[in-house]
Amino acid sequence: MKKVFAKIISAGLILTMGLSMASCASKKSMTVKKGKLVMATNAYFPPYEYYDNSTIVGIDAEIAAAVAKKLDLELEIQDVEFDSIIAGVQSNKYDIGMAGMTVTEERKKAINFTDTYATGVQVVIVPENSEITDVDTLLNGDYKVGVQTGTTGDIYMSDDIGDDRVVRFSKGNDAVLALSTGKVDAVVIDNEPAKSFVASNEGLKILDTAYVEEQYAMCVNKDNTELLEKINTALKELTEDGTIPAIIEKYIPSNG
């Protein structure tokens, strides 16, 4: 009888321990990897993120590093396709997505956004001899427009001119290459990368009129409110102490 009772107690303890362990495992930790802040980006969007030899640098990389330091974490950056970033954050593959990512109501349905840290402007790149002189001409014509898949340029252009006129590329520089070789008539992309692309590709220019203004932020898993709050606190402190303004000024001089 004692042996039977002992077995019942033992089984009960094992079950209790198992439930406790399962409960602990089901709780979401603040970060995907202990001691690290894993950031997903698409490193072809200068000056926000781009390669310097084998290292990813830029505004987003430096701001993320400063935030990670505030949180006593080591930053790990993974370069992925832009349109896979949100899904990766949703599935907890990455802690944050940061790739010149615009805050939109549609994206808010899938993930949370931190407080914004920068303002972006979508512009139009065309050949110097193009008959496209302004945004209205582009929208009302029959022109093919290159965009990076999943970006707001893709979203806005698809809404404004329809999918049949939008040509999608996995990277912004691929869209610009297509423009240079006459495969598309224009490219819609953020103003700062546009400046870099035009500077390195002879015969292109940016239209004087902006297409859309937008706000940039990091995206975080909707369930990870602890991380969201800590990042927002860090962003506030880094803005107030001048760190973030200095990073942006480094890459986008106000007198430039």
C-alpha positions in Angstrom: 0.0 0.0 0.0 2.8 2.4 0.9 4.5 1.6 -2.5 1.2 2.4 -4.3 0.8 5.7 -2.4 4.4 6.6 -3.1 3.9 6.0 -6.8 0.8 8.2 -6.8 2.7 11.0 -5.0 5.6 10.6 -7.4 3.4 10.7 -10.5 1.7 13.8 -9.0 5.0 15.6 -8.6 6.1 14.7 -12.1 2.9 16.0 -13.5 3.1 19.2 -11.5 6.7 19.8 -12.6 5.8 19.1 -16.2 2.9 21.6 -16.1 5.2 24.2 -14.4 7.8 23.8 -17.0 5.3 24.0 -19.8 3.9 27.1 -18.3 7.4 28.7 -18.1 8.1 27.7 -21.7 4.8 29.2 -22.9 5.7 32.6 -21.4 7.3 34.8 -24.1 10.7 36.1 -23.1 11.6 39.7 -23.9 14.0 38.7 -26.6 14.3 35.7 -29.0 17.9 35.0 -27.9 19.0 35.5 -24.3 21.2 38.6 -24.1 20.6 39.6 -27.7 18.4 42.0 -29.6 17.8 40.3 -33.0 17.0 42.9 -35.7 15.7 42.0 -39.2 16.5 44.4 -41.9 17.0 44.6 -45.7 20.4 46.1 -46.1 20.0 47.8 -49.4 18.4 51.1 -48.3 21.2 53.7 -47.8 21.7 55.6 -45.6 19.3 53.7 -43.3 21.0 50.3 -43.8 23.7 49.2 -46.2 26.9 47.2 -46.4 30.3 48.7 -45.6 32.4 45.7 -46.8 30.8 42.9 -44.8 29.3 45.0 -42.0 25.8 46.4 -42.1 25.9 50.1 -41.2 23.6 53.1 -41.4 21.0 55.1 -39.4 18.9 52.1 -38.4 21.9 50.0 -37.5 23.4 52.7 -35.3 20.0 53.5 -33.6 19.4 49.8 -33.0 22.9 49.5 -31.5 22.3 52.4 -29.2 18.9 51.0 -28.1 20.4 47.5 -27.5 23.2 49.1 -25.3 20.5 50.9 -23.3 18.7 47.5 -22.7 22.1 45.8 -21.9 21.7 43.6 -24.9 24.0 42.7 -27.8 22.7 43.7 -31.2 22.5 41.0 -33.9 21.4 42.1 -37.4 20.1 39.7 -40.0 19.7 40.7 -43.6 16.5 39.3 -45.1 14.0 40.2 -47.9 12.0 43.2 -46.9 8.6 41.6 -47.3 9.6 38.8 -44.9 10.4 41.1 -42.0 7.0 41.5 -40.5 6.2 37.7 -40.8 9.5 37.0 -39.0 8.7 39.4 -36.2 5.2 37.9 -35.9 6.6 34.3 -35.6 9.2 35.5 -33.0 12.1 34.7 -35.4 13.3 38.3 -34.9 12.8 40.7 -32.0 12.4 43.8 -34.1 12.1 44.8 -37.7 14.0 48.0 -38.7 14.4 48.8 -42.4 13.2 52.4 -43.0 9.8 50.9 -42.2 6.9 53.2 -42.5 4.1 53.2 -39.9 0.8 52.2 -41.7 -2.6 51.2 -40.4 -2.5 48.0 -42.4 0.9 47.0 -40.8 -0.5 47.8 -37.4 -2.9 44.9 -37.7 0.0 42.5 -37.8 2.6 44.0 -35.5 3.1 46.9 -33.0 5.2 49.9 -33.9 7.5 51.7 -31.5 7.5 55.5 -31.3 8.8 57.0 -34.6 12.4 58.1 -34.8 12.7 59.6 -38.3 10.6 61.1 -41.2 10.8 59.8 -44.7 9.7 61.1 -48.1 8.8 58.9 -51.0 10.1 60.4 -54.3 10.2 59.5 -58.0 13.4 58.8 -59.9 13.3 59.2 -63.7 15.8 59.4 -66.5 17.1 63.0 -67.0 15.4 63.2 -70.5 12.1 61.7 -69.2 8.8 63.2 -70.3 7.6 62.6 -66.7 8.0 66.0 -65.1 5.9 65.6 -62.0 3.9 63.1 -59.9 0.6 63.9 -61.7 2.2 63.1 -65.1 3.4 59.8 -63.7 0.0 58.8 -62.2 -2.1 59.9 -65.1 0.1 58.3 -67.8 0.7 54.8 -68.9 4.1 54.4 -67.4 5.7 51.3 -65.8 6.9 52.1 -62.2 9.6 50.1 -60.4 9.2 49.5 -56.6 10.8 47.3 -53.9 8.4 44.5 -53.0 6.4 45.1 -49.8 7.5 48.7 -49.3 5.1 51.7 -49.0 6.2 52.7 -52.5 4.8 49.3 -53.6 1.6 49.8 -51.6 0.9 53.4 -52.7 1.7 52.8 -56.3 -0.5 49.7 -56.5 -3.3 51.7 -55.0 -2.8 54.7 -57.2 -2.0 53.2 -60.6 -2.9 49.5 -60.3 -0.8 46.3 -60.3 -0.6 46.1 -64.0 1.7 49.1 -64.1 3.8 48.2 -61.0 7.0 46.2 -61.5 8.3 44.7 -58.3 11.9 44.0 -57.3 13.4 42.4 -54.2 15.9 45.3 -53.8 15.7 49.0 -54.4 19.0 49.0 -56.4 17.5 46.3 -58.7 14.6 48.6 -59.5 17.1 51.5 -60.2 19.1 49.2 -62.5 15.9 48.3 -64.4 15.3 52.1 -64.8 18.8 52.7 -66.1 18.3 49.9 -68.7 14.9 51.1 -69.8 12.8 48.3 -68.4 10.7 50.7 -66.3 9.9 54.4 -66.7 10.3 55.5 -63.1 11.1 54.2 -59.6 9.4 55.2 -56.4 11.5 55.0 -53.3 12.5 56.9 -50.2 14.3 60.2 -50.8 17.6 59.4 -49.0 18.3 56.1 -50.8 17.1 57.8 -54.0 19.9 60.4 -53.6 22.5 57.6 -53.3 21.1 55.7 -56.3 21.1 58.8 -58.5 24.6 59.8 -57.4 25.9 56.3 -58.4 23.9 56.0 -61.6 24.6 58.5 -64.3 21.6 59.9 -66.3 19.0 59.8 -63.5 17.3 62.5 -61.5 14.7 62.9 -58.7 11.5 64.8 -59.5 11.2 68.1 -57.6 7.8 67.2 -56.2 7.6 64.6 -53.4 5.1 61.7 -53.7 4.3 60.9 -50.0 5.6 61.8 -46.5 5.8 59.1 -43.9 7.1 58.2 -40.4 9.6 55.4 -39.6 9.6 53.1 -36.6 10.7 49.7 -35.4 8.1 46.9 -35.5 7.7 44.5 -32.6 5.6 41.4 -32.0 2.2 42.3 -30.7 2.5 40.0 -27.6 5.9 41.4 -26.6 4.7 44.6 -24.8 7.6 44.5 -22.4 10.1 44.9 -25.2 8.0 47.6 -26.9 7.8 49.6 -23.6 11.6 49.3 -23.0 12.4 50.3 -26.6 10.1 53.3 -26.4 11.8 54.4 -23.1 15.2 54.0 -24.7 14.2 55.9 -27.9 12.9 58.8 -25.7 16.2 59.0 -23.7 18.3 58.7 -26.8 16.4 61.5 -28.5 16.6 63.8 -25.4 20.3 63.2 -24.9 21.0 64.0 -28.6 22.2 60.5 -29.6 19.5 59.9 -32.3 19.6 63.4 -33.8 23.4 63.1 -34.0 23.1 59.7 -35.8 20.6 61.1 -38.3 22.8 64.3 -38.8 25.8 62.1 -39.5 24.1 60.4 -42.4 21.7 63.1 -43.5 23.4 66.5 -42.8 20.8 69.2 -42.3 22.9 71.6 -44.5 23.4 69.0 -47.2 
